[in-house]
Amino acid sequence: MRTFNRSLITYIILVFILTYGLEGLIYAVGGLQAFAIIANLAMLLPTISAIIVWLIYHRNQKFWKFFALRLGKLKYWFIYPLCMIGIMTIIYGVSYLISPSQFLNHSELQERMSDIFVFLPHAPVLINLLIPLALNLTIGIVFSIIAYLGEELGWRAFMYPQLIRMGLTKGLIIGGVIWGLWHLPLILMGHNYPNHPILGNLLMICMCIPLGIILYYSYLKSKNIFVPAILHGILNQFSSTLTTFTTKETVFNPLISGPTGIIGIIILSLIAIVLILKMKKSETLTINY
């Protein structure tokens, strides 16, 4: 147990020093607008930190097994991504129903879609929206999977299993808070919640708690780290696609709508509560050690 405590504390300190250091440097030399690509490297730091800690404390355990680098249960490679697409559809559907003024109307949507290279002039607007969405959910995730694994190997494969030893609910909540605070410098620089640095950080923490629970549940059930990485990618790619193509930039309120807004947090939280109850009935809460 002492080894796990030391490795967990070392990991948290290391990932925050590396992340805050990199993003502090980005802020000092021009901010996200000038160095957005470099900022994406921060997604790799949870895994880099976890590998360093593995080398220090856990080298007696096989690397691939420790980080769940296996295929696991193949059916969940299909079931859970479809579930996440469904969740995101519900979140944006509810966001539209509550505040349709934040979204483009039919003609505005058609005009915006006409600027993309896959636009089909005579196709229904829904088809023109589904094409880039499908591309981002497939090709986009394939090209970005290293970045999503960069987070998931660190958080879900390494940190969460150790936090769970404190107690299931307590560990999952603490994990979400840590994950949310890890985003703090980016939020302060305007990412996700432009012009709302303080409230944005609070909402990010509130979102990371239930989302972390959902991703950890998918990790346990699928018995590999690739599925939660794909789910993480679906959430990001779906959100960026729909926000870019369907919302009014000057009207859309990320504090309310989308997965990072209050609507998304409520929906994710309802799902997370159900999953916690399911996990409490399970005898297996980790797959690593």
C-alpha positions in Angstrom: 0.0 0.0 0.0 2.9 2.4 0.8 4.3 1.9 -2.7 0.9 2.8 -4.2 0.7 5.9 -2.0 4.2 7.0 -3.0 3.7 6.3 -6.7 0.3 8.1 -6.7 1.6 11.2 -4.9 4.7 11.2 -7.2 2.5 10.9 -10.3 0.2 13.8 -9.3 3.0 16.1 -8.4 4.9 15.2 -11.6 1.9 15.6 -14.0 1.0 19.0 -12.6 4.6 20.3 -12.6 5.0 19.3 -16.3 1.6 20.4 -17.4 1.5 23.8 -15.6 5.1 24.4 -16.6 4.5 23.8 -20.3 1.2 25.8 -20.4 2.7 28.6 -18.3 5.5 28.9 -20.9 2.9 29.0 -23.7 1.1 31.8 -21.9 4.3 33.7 -21.4 5.3 33.6 -25.0 2.0 34.3 -26.7 -0.9 32.2 -25.4 -3.1 29.6 -27.1 -3.7 31.5 -30.3 0.0 31.4 -31.1 0.9 28.0 -29.8 -2.3 25.9 -29.9 -0.5 22.9 -31.5 2.2 22.9 -28.8 -0.5 23.1 -26.1 -1.9 19.8 -27.5 1.3 18.2 -26.4 0.0 18.5 -22.8 -2.3 15.6 -23.5 0.7 13.4 -23.6 2.0 14.4 -20.2 -0.2 12.2 -18.1 1.2 9.1 -19.8 4.7 10.4 -19.7 4.3 11.0 -16.0 2.8 7.6 -15.5 5.7 5.9 -17.4 8.2 7.7 -15.2 6.4 6.6 -12.1 6.2 3.0 -13.4 9.9 3.0 -14.0 10.5 4.2 -10.4 8.0 2.1 -8.5 6.4 -0.7 -10.7 9.1 -2.1 -13.0 8.4 -5.6 -11.6 5.1 -5.5 -13.5 4.9 -5.9 -17.2 4.4 -2.6 -19.0 1.7 -3.8 -21.4 -0.3 -5.4 -18.5 0.2 -2.5 -16.1 -1.3 0.0 -18.6 -3.9 -2.4 -20.0 -2.5 -2.4 -23.5 -4.6 -5.3 -24.7 -7.6 -5.8 -27.0 -9.8 -6.8 -24.1 -13.5 -7.6 -24.9 -13.9 -6.8 -28.6 -17.7 -6.2 -28.4 -17.2 -3.1 -26.3 -15.1 -1.6 -29.1 -18.4 -1.2 -30.9 -21.0 -0.9 -28.2 -19.5 1.8 -26.1 -18.6 4.2 -29.0 -22.2 3.9 -30.2 -23.3 4.7 -26.6 -21.1 7.8 -26.5 -22.4 9.0 -29.8 -25.9 8.5 -28.4 -25.0 10.5 -25.3 -23.5 13.3 -27.3 -26.6 13.4 -29.6 -28.8 13.7 -26.5 -26.7 16.5 -25.0 -26.8 18.6 -28.1 -30.5 17.7 -28.8 -31.4 18.9 -25.3 -29.2 22.0 -25.7 -31.1 22.8 -28.9 -34.5 22.3 -27.4 -33.7 24.5 -24.4 -32.1 27.3 -26.4 -32.6 27.0 -30.1 -31.5 30.6 -30.6 -27.9 29.5 -30.0 -28.0 27.3 -33.1 -28.2 28.1 -36.8 -31.4 27.8 -38.7 -31.7 25.6 -41.8 -30.6 28.2 -44.4 -27.7 29.4 -42.1 -26.6 25.9 -41.6 -26.6 25.2 -45.3 -24.6 28.3 -46.0 -22.0 27.4 -43.4 -21.7 23.9 -44.6 -21.1 25.1 -48.2 -17.6 26.2 -47.2 -16.3 22.7 -46.5 -14.7 20.5 -49.1 -17.1 17.6 -48.7 -20.2 19.7 -49.3 -22.8 18.2 -51.6 -24.9 21.0 -53.1 -28.0 19.0 -53.8 -28.0 16.9 -50.7 -30.1 17.6 -47.6 -28.5 19.7 -44.9 -28.5 16.7 -42.5 -26.4 14.7 -44.9 -23.9 17.6 -45.3 -23.6 17.7 -41.5 -23.3 14.0 -41.0 -20.4 13.7 -43.5 -17.8 15.9 -41.6 -19.1 14.4 -38.4 -18.5 10.9 -39.6 -15.1 11.9 -40.9 -14.1 13.4 -37.6 -15.4 10.4 -35.6 -13.4 8.0 -37.7 -10.4 9.5 -39.5 -10.1 12.4 -36.9 -9.9 9.9 -34.0 -7.5 7.6 -35.8 -5.1 10.5 -36.3 -5.6 11.8 -32.8 -5.6 8.5 -30.9 -2.1 9.0 -29.5 -3.2 12.2 -27.9 -6.3 10.6 -26.3 -4.2 7.6 -25.2 -1.8 10.2 -23.7 -4.5 11.2 -21.3 -6.2 7.8 -20.7 -3.1 5.8 -20.0 -2.2 8.3 -17.3 -5.7 8.9 -15.8 -7.8 5.8 -16.2 -5.1 3.1 -16.5 -2.7 4.5 -13.8 -4.3 7.1 -11.5 -7.9 5.9 -11.1 -7.1 2.3 -10.1 -5.0 3.6 -7.2 -7.5 6.2 -6.1 -10.2 3.5 -6.1 -8.3 1.9 -3.2 -9.6 4.8 -1.0 -13.1 3.7 -1.7 -15.1 3.6 -5.0 -17.1 6.8 -4.9 -14.4 8.8 -3.0 -11.7 7.7 -5.5 -13.8 8.5 -8.5 -14.7 11.9 -7.3 -11.1 12.8 -6.3 -10.0 11.5 -9.7 -12.4 13.8 -11.5 -11.4 16.8 -9.4 -7.7 16.1 -10.1 -8.4 15.7 -13.8 -10.5 18.9 -13.9 -7.8 20.9 -12.1 -5.3 19.6 -14.6 -7.1 21.7 -17.2 -6.9 24.9 -15.2 -4.2 26.8 -17.2 -5.9 26.1 -20.5 -9.3 27.3 -19.1 -7.6 30.5 -17.8 -6.2 31.1 -21.3 -9.7 30.9 -22.8 -10.0 27.3 -23.8 -13.5 25.7 -23.7 -15.0 28.7 -21.8 -13.9 32.0 -23.4 -14.2 34.9 -21.1 -15.2 32.7 -18.1 -11.9 31.6 -16.5 -13.2 31.1 -13.0 -16.7 29.7 -13.6 -15.3 27.8 -16.5 -12.8 26.0 -14.3 -15.5 25.1 -11.8 -17.7 23.7 -14.6 -14.7 21.7 -16.0 -14.2 20.0 -12.6 -18.0 19.3 -12.4 -17.8 17.8 -15.9 -14.6 15.8 -15.4 -16.1 14.0 -12.3 -19.0 12.2 -14.2 -17.1 11.9 -17.4 -14.2 10.3 -15.6 -16.6 7.8 -14.1 -18.0 6.9 -17.5 -14.6 6.5 -19.0 -13.4 4.4 -16.0 -16.4 2.1 -16.3 -15.7 1.6 -20.0 -12.1 0.7 -19.0 -13.2 -1.9 -16.5 -15.8 -3.5 -18.7 -13.7 -3.5 -21.9 -10.6 -4.6 -20.0 -8.4 -2.3 -22.2 -7.4 1.4 -22.3 -8.1 1.8 -26.0 -11.9 1.9 -25.6 -11.9 4.9 -23.1 -9.4 6.6 -25.4 -11.9 6.2 -28.3 -14.8 7.5 -26.1 -12.7 10.5 -25.1 -12.0 11.1 -28.8 -15.7 10.8 -29.7 -16.7 13.4 -27.1 -14.1 15.9 -28.3 -14.6 15.3 -32.0 -18.4 15.3 -31.8 -18.4 18.5 -29.7 -15.9 20.4 -31.9 -17.8 19.4 -35.1 -21.2 20.4 -33.9 -20.1 23.5 -32.2 -18.2 24.6 -35.3 -20.9 23.9 -37.8 -24.2 24.3 -36.0 -23.9 27.1 -33.4 -23.9 30.9 -33.6 -20.4 31.8 -32.4 -21.5 35.1 -30.8 -24.5 33.6 -29.1 -23.5 30.0 -28.1 -23.0 29.8 -24.3 -20.6 27.0 -23.3 -21.6 27.5 -19.7 -25.0 26.1 -20.6 -24.9 24.0 -23.7 -22.8 21.1 -24.9 -21.0 18.5 -22.9 -18.9 21.1 -20.9 -22.0 23.1 -20.0 -24.6 22.6 -17.3 -26.8 20.6 -19.6 -24.0 18.2 -20.5 -22.9 17.9 -16.8 -26.4 17.0 -15.7 -26.8 14.3 -18.3 -23.3 12.9 -17.7 -24.0 12.9 -14.0 -27.2 10.9 -14.3 -25.4 8.3 -16.3 -22.4 8.3 -13.9 -24.7 7.7 -10.9 -26.1 4.6 -12.6 -22.6 3.3 -13.4 -21.4 3.8 -9.8 -24.3 1.7 -8.6 -23.4 -1.0 -11.1 -19.7 -0.9 -10.1 -20.7 -1.2 -6.4 -22.2 -4.5 -7.2 -19.1 -5.7 -9.0 -16.2 -7.5 -7.2 -13.6 -6.2 -9.7 -12.9 -2.5 -9.6 -9.4 -2.6 -11.2 -7.8 -4.6 -14.0 -4.2 -3.7 -13.5 -2.5 -4.9 -10.4 
